[in-house]
Amino acid sequence: MPSKKEITWKGLLNLFVVYIVWGSTYLAIRVAVRNGSGFPPFAMGWTRVFIAGIILLAWARLAKSRVRLSRQEFITLLISGLLLWAGGNGLVNWSEQRTDSGLTALMIAATPIWVAIIEAILDRRLPSWRMVASLGIGFSGIAVLSWPVISQGIRADVLAIVGLLFAGFSWGLGTILQGRRPVGVKGSASSGYQQLFGSLGFIVLFFVSGEPIPHPTPEAWWAVAYLIGIGSLLGFTSYVRAIQLLPTSIVMTYGYVNPVIAVFLGWLILGEAITPWTLAGALLVLLGVAGVFNERRS
């Protein structure tokens, strides 16, 4: 069983960045891969992570950080990069062509539950009742938050639902792997390598799926630029640092917080309505996250 990590302000700062940044990326993904965008999902994913990976490794090199990997670090970052990006993000990109945003948010919000199940199996120890209750409350908050959209009718198919289930499982497994097998390189280099390795998975998926050659619209390019700069360079690097500094269960609370942030950004920037469903869902999410933090501190 891995040693227990302390909750530090540096780790919380990186997690806060993930809360805010990734709460805004679902919209960018939808714009990039929606019908008529000219960007197939796996081609879009490859473009995003390949460019971001090159930039991050160049930055680490200029900062004179270590970029040479040991054999164990190479294996850890290769596997986690494929699980996180090709398996996790790639399946979300693909599924968002075939399902509504409310269902996507709900399915991806199950990722912290996947992580709790996987860790319970690895540690051969059931999670405490307080952890189970906190995860359940947080997930129910996402369900309440998504209900107004879902109740209007869900646009989805079986393959999209299966894809979202595997996306959450794959992302959770990749997160646990790098949390339990820490590497010695700094966060920027770790983030860069994982995204480059993830781009290899996207290339395979591109050819296996028979995607057409991309012809992106200007709007799709702007969305991808946002995903590269904000989602990958800032958001994923902060995520990697948070994993290095905080317990995995704490980091995974981002899965509950991101949809809430997305809703409130819509209210703040686009003037979208805040309803009683929104407030009730947000309150349940906050209670669930508080429960997870309290469990890890006890």
FENRAMO-V919598 format. One record per pair of residues at least 4 apart in sequence whose ideal C-beta (glycine too) atoms are under 6 Angstrom apart, sorted by the first residue. I is the first residue (numbers start at 0). J is the second residue. D is the distance in Angstrom with one decimal. If there is no record, write none. Layout:
I:J:D
I:J:D
This chain:
0:122:5.1
1:179:5.1
4:245:6.0
4:246:4.9
7:244:5.7
9:244:6.0
10:241:5.6
10:244:3.3
10:245:4.0
13:237:4.3
13:240:4.4
13:241:4.2
14:241:4.5
16:20:5.7
16:237:4.0
17:21:5.5
17:234:6.0
17:237:5.3
17:238:5.0
17:253:4.8
18:253:5.8
18:256:4.7
18:260:6.0
20:229:5.6
20:233:5.7
20:234:3.8
21:234:5.3
21:257:4.9
22:257:4.4
22:260:2.7
22:261:4.6
23:264:5.8
24:230:4.4
25:261:5.9
27:222:4.5
27:225:4.8
27:226:5.2
28:95:5.7
29:33:5.7
29:95:5.6
30:222:4.0
31:36:6.0
31:38:5.3
31:43:5.1
31:219:5.0
31:222:4.0
31:223:5.3
32:36:6.0
32:38:5.8
32:40:4.8
32:43:5.7
32:92:5.6
32:95:5.9
32:96:5.7
36:216:5.6
36:219:4.1
37:214:4.2
37:215:4.4
37:216:5.2
37:219:5.9
38:43:4.3
38:213:5.2
38:215:4.5
38:219:4.6
39:210:3.9
40:92:3.6
40:93:4.4
41:201:5.1
41:204:4.4
41:205:4.4
41:210:5.7
42:205:5.6
42:210:5.7
42:213:4.6
44:89:5.1
44:92:5.2
44:201:4.6
45:49:5.6
45:198:5.2
45:201:3.7
45:202:6.0
46:223:6.0
47:223:5.8
47:226:5.0
47:227:5.4
48:52:5.8
48:84:5.4
48:194:3.9
48:197:4.9
48:198:4.8
49:198:4.1
50:227:5.4
51:194:5.1
51:227:5.0
51:231:3.6
51:232:5.5
52:191:4.8
52:194:3.7
52:195:3.6
55:187:5.1
55:190:5.3
55:191:3.1
56:191:3.9
58:187:5.7
59:64:4.3
59:66:5.3
59:187:4.7
59:188:4.1
60:66:5.7
64:185:4.8
64:188:5.7
65:184:5.5
66:188:5.1
68:72:4.2
68:73:4.4
72:182:4.4
73:77:6.0
75:180:4.6
75:182:5.8
76:80:5.7
76:192:4.5
76:193:5.3
77:196:4.8
79:83:5.8
79:173:4.4
79:176:4.8
79:177:4.5
79:193:5.8
80:84:5.8
80:193:3.6
80:196:3.3
80:197:4.4
81:85:5.0
81:200:4.6
82:86:4.8
82:169:4.9
82:172:5.3
82:173:3.2
83:87:5.0
83:170:5.7
83:173:3.9
84:88:5.0
84:197:2.6
85:89:4.7
85:197:5.4
85:200:2.6
85:201:5.6
86:169:3.1
87:166:5.1
87:169:4.6
87:170:3.2
89:204:5.9
90:94:5.9
90:162:4.5
90:165:5.7
90:166:3.7
91:166:4.9
93:162:5.9
94:98:5.6
94:159:4.5
94:162:4.2
94:163:5.0
95:103:5.9
97:156:5.6
97:159:3.9
98:102:5.2
98:103:5.7
98:155:3.8
98:159:4.2
99:153:5.8
99:154:4.8
101:145:4.1
101:148:3.2
101:149:4.7
102:153:5.3
102:155:5.5
104:145:5.6
104:258:4.3
105:141:5.6
105:145:4.7
106:163:3.8
107:167:5.7
108:138:5.9
108:141:3.9
108:254:5.2
108:255:5.9
109:167:5.2
110:167:4.1
110:170:5.7
110:171:5.1
110:254:4.5
111:134:5.8
111:251:4.0
111:254:4.9
112:134:5.4
113:167:5.3
113:168:5.1
113:171:4.1
114:171:4.2
114:251:5.0
115:126:5.2
115:134:5.9
117:175:5.8
118:122:5.8
119:125:5.6
119:126:5.4
126:130:4.2
126:131:5.6
129:294:4.9
130:294:5.0
133:287:5.1
133:290:2.9
133:291:4.8
136:283:5.6
136:286:5.2
136:287:3.9
137:255:4.1
137:284:5.5
137:287:2.5
139:283:5.5
140:280:4.8
140:283:3.0
140:284:3.6
140:287:6.0
141:258:5.6
143:276:5.9
143:279:5.2
143:280:3.8
144:258:5.8
144:280:3.1
145:149:5.3
146:150:5.5
146:276:5.9
147:276:5.2
149:153:5.7
155:159:4.9
155:160:5.9
165:169:5.8
175:179:6.0
176:180:6.0
177:242:5.8
178:242:5.0
178:247:4.6
182:189:5.7
184:188:4.0
184:189:5.3
186:190:5.9
186:236:5.4
186:239:4.8
186:240:4.0
187:236:5.7
189:239:5.1
190:235:5.3
190:236:4.2
190:239:4.7
203:207:6.0
204:208:5.7
205:210:5.2
215:219:4.0
215:220:5.2
225:229:5.4
226:230:4.2
227:231:5.3
228:232:5.4
229:233:5.4
230:234:4.8
231:235:5.0
241:245:5.3
241:250:4.9
242:250:5.5
245:249:4.6
245:250:5.3
246:295:5.1
248:291:5.7
249:295:5.6
252:288:4.6
252:291:5.5
253:257:5.7
255:284:4.8
255:287:5.9
255:288:5.9
259:281:4.9
259:284:5.2
262:277:5.7
264:268:5.6
265:269:5.0
265:271:4.0
266:271:5.2
266:273:5.1
273:277:4.9
275:279:6.0
